[in-house]
């Protein structure tokens, strides 16, 4: 079996390294020919993992046509690039190709998840992957666990077989909606806890905020037709805690910067763009479904409304019971 991975960033490269243990060839698609040539000649992705030798059956390309015979294609790209890539892929891959989304983003203002966008161009048989997964640990073959979900059970089983190793564990769940939404909301929780940490809010309060964020996650998942139990899965509770407490989390770091009232160059920072889209989208989902979430309001006030963190926190704390 040949497998394609679109996106040679940190996660795409790490997944390619994992998948390469199970398949004949992994074709890693990226945009810049110079980096593709470098990977093919040296075996290293010098931009992300200069000290990690990639397996020999990983090859890089800038031509989507090289993926036409792949049984599975992983989409490890920013949400902003999804439509362009899917439009280009539509004329390349067969209808039997299994698409796997790893992006934890949402389109704004359409409020469509990456899976919803895939359905526009292909069908609903895609697979979604999400979990407490730092790419820097995956690429080193360290113990990791993740969830996948699909409306097609056979596709989910095929993807599990390709991903699973002694160190990388995969659990299938029957809730595509909940899995994708968990991956979006956890970023908001991570930003919320980062803001609190940047403000030097005491630990009792910070973990109260984290608990409230978990409760709100359950409410939001249920409101849009997901399963409340998904919030307790690896893609839910596990990912929420990881990204809300680790200094390796970009969203946690983003929150800390805002909590310290440091100036963030929004044009140069893709994470701010992604984070704002997620915040505005989840805020709209809450408003549309009559859900009160003091955590979502807190992050929206600070990141989108540019409220002073201390004033926004007083409002947040007044709403916690």
N, C-alpha and C positions, 0 to 999 in steps of 0.2 A: 504493500500500500504506500502511496505517496500522499503527503499531507502538506498543505500550504499554510503559511502564516503571513498575514499582511500586517506590516508594522514591525520594524526592527528596533523599536525602543526597548526600554528595560523589560517590560512584561513580555512583549512579543519574542524577544531573543531568549528569555528565560524559558518560555513555553516551548520554543523550538528545541532547546537543549533537552528538555524533559521528553518531548514527543519522539525525538530522534533515537531514544533508547528502545522504542517499540516498533518503528516502521522502517521501510527501506530507504526512503529519502524525505527530507523536509526541505521545502523550497521557501526561503525567507524573502518576502517582497518588501522593497523599500524604495524611496523616491530618488536618492542620489546615487548616481553611477559610481562616483569615486569611493563611497563607502562600500558599495556592493563589491567592487573590485578588490578593496582592501580585505574584506571578509573572505572572499574566495582565495586570495593569494596567501593570507597569513593565518586564517582560521580564528581571528579575533575580531570582535566588534569593539574597536578602539574607543568609540565614543561613550559606550555604556559599561563594558566589561573588559577593559584592557588587559586584565590579568587572568581571564578565564578562557581557556582553549575550548572552542566549540567542537562538537563531535564532527567526525569526517563526513558524515552523510547529510550535513547541512550545507546547502548552497544558496547564495544570494542572487537576486535578480531585480531588475527594474521594469521588467516586462510582464504584465498580467497574463499574457498568453501562455507563459511558462507554467501557469497554474491550471491549465485547462484539463489535465488528466488527474488532478487531485481528487481524492475521495472526500476529503474534509478540508475546509479552509477556515482558519481561525482569524477573526477580525480584531486585531489588537491595535486599534487606532483611536484617536480622539473622536468624540461624538460629532464634532464639527465637520469631520471628513467622511462621515458615514454615507451620506447621499451620493457624493461624487464617486466613491469607490464602488458602491452598489450599482450605480448606473453603468459604470465601466465593466463591472463583472457580469452584468446581465447578458452581454453578448459573447462571453468567454466560456463560462462554466455550464455544465448540463444541469437539468432540473433535478437530477439525483444527488448532486453535490450537497453535502451537509455543511451549513454555515454555522459557525460558533461565534457568538459575541462575548467579548470580555470587557467591554466598555461599561463603566458605571456612571452613565450620564443620561440626560433627558433633553429632548429638543424643546426649545422655548420660542414662541408661545404655544406651539401645537400640543405640548404636554405628552408627546409620544416618546416611548422608550426606544432603545436601539432595536429591540425585537419588533416593535410596532413598525419601525421604518423598514426593516428587512421584509416584513409582510407586504409592503407596498411594491417591492421589486421582485420578490420571489413567492414564498408561501409561509405558512405558520409552522413548518417542520424544523425550524432552526433550533439550536441549543444555546442556552445561556449559562455562562460560567461565572461564579462569584464566591468569594470566601475571604478569610483573613490571610491574604496572600501578598507578602512583600516580595517583589520580583528578585531583589538582591539575595534573598534566601533560597528561592526556587532554583536560581541558576547554579547555586552551589550544591544542589541536591540535598538540601537540609529537609528534615521532616515537615511536611505541609499537608493540609487537608482543605478540600473545597467542595462546594455543591455544584451540581449541574441540574438543569430542568429543561424539559421539552414537551411539546404536545405530541411528539412522536417517540414512543418508548424505544423502538428499535434504534433510532438515531442517538438517543441518550446512551444506550448500551454501547454503541459503536464508539462514541466519543470517550466514554469511560474507559474502554479497553485501550484506546490510543494514549490516554493521559496517565493511566495508573502505573505506578512503579512501586518498589518497596518503600520508597520515601514519600511519594506523592499519592495521597489517598483521595479518592473521589466518591462522594455519596450522591445518588440521584434522589431528587425530591419531586413531588408532583404539584408544583406551583410556580409556573413561569412568572406570573405577575408579581407574586410576593418576593421572589428571588431578585428580580430586577429592581423593584422599588427599595428593597433593603440596601442594595448597593448605592442607591442615590441618597437615601436618608442618612446613612451612616456618615457620609461626608459632612452633612449639616451638623450632626452631633459632634463630629471631630472638630469642626470650626467652633462650635459653641464652647466645647471644653478647652480649646486652645485660647479663646478670648478670655475665659475665666482664669486660665493659668497666666496669661500675659498680664492680667490685672492683679495677680497675686491673691486671688480669691482663696480662702482657706480650703483645706482638703475635704472637710465635712461637707461643705457646700458644693464643691466640685463633683463629688461622687453622688450627691443628691441630684445634681443637674444631669449626670450621666444616667441615673436610674429613671428620671423623668423622661429623658430622651428615648429610652427603651420603651417605656409605656406609650409614648406618643407614636413610636414606630408601629406598634401593634394596632393602634387606632387607625392610622393612615392606611396600613396594608388592608385591613378589613373593609375600609370605606370604599376601596376600588376593586373589591372582589377577590383579594388574595386570602391566604390562609394564615390566621393568627399564629399558628404553630411555627411558621417559617421564621418568625422573628427570633425563635430560640435555636435556629440552626446555625451552622458555621457561617453562612452568608449573612446572618442576622446578628445575633449577640456576639459571635466571635469576631466578626469584622468591625462591629461597632466599638467594641472594647479596644481592639488593636489600633484602629485609626484614631481613637479618641485619647489614647494615653501614650502612644509611642512618639518619640521625637523623630522617627523616620517618616512619619505621616506628613505629607505635604499639606493636607487640609488642617491638621492640628497646628502645624507651623504657621500657616496663613492666619489662623485665628489668633495665635500668640502675637503676631505682628500687629494685628488690629487692636488687640487688647492692650498693647504697649503704646498704641497711637503712633506707630511708625509709618512712614509714607511707603506705600507699595506701588510700584510701577505697573499699573494694570495692563498697559499695552504690551509690555514685555513679558508679562506673566500669564501663561496659558491657564495655570491653575485658578487664577482669579476669575478668568472668563468662564471656565467650566463651573466653578463654585457659584458664581452669581446666577448662571442659568439654572442650576439645581435649586438654589434657594428660591428664586422667583417662581419656578415651576411647582415646587412643593407647597409654597405659600398659596398659589392659585388652587391647587388640589384641595388644600385644607379649606379655603374659603368656599370653593364650589360644593364641598360636601358637608359644610357646617361643622368642621372640626376645629376645636380650639387647641392650639399647641403653643405653649409659652416658649418652647425651645425654638421652634421655627420662627416665631415672631421676634425673638431675641436676636437671632442671627440675621434675619432680614433687616431689622432696625439698624444694626451695626454695619453690615457689609453693603447693603443696598441703600439704606436711608442715611448712612454716615452719622448715626446717633453717637453721642459720647458713650463709651462702654460702661462707665459707672452708672449713668442714668438708665441705660438699657438693662443693666443687671438688677437695679432696684425694681424695675417693672417686672422682670423675670421672677425675682424672688418673691414678690408680692403674689404672684400667680401660682406658686408651688404650695401644694397641700400635703 
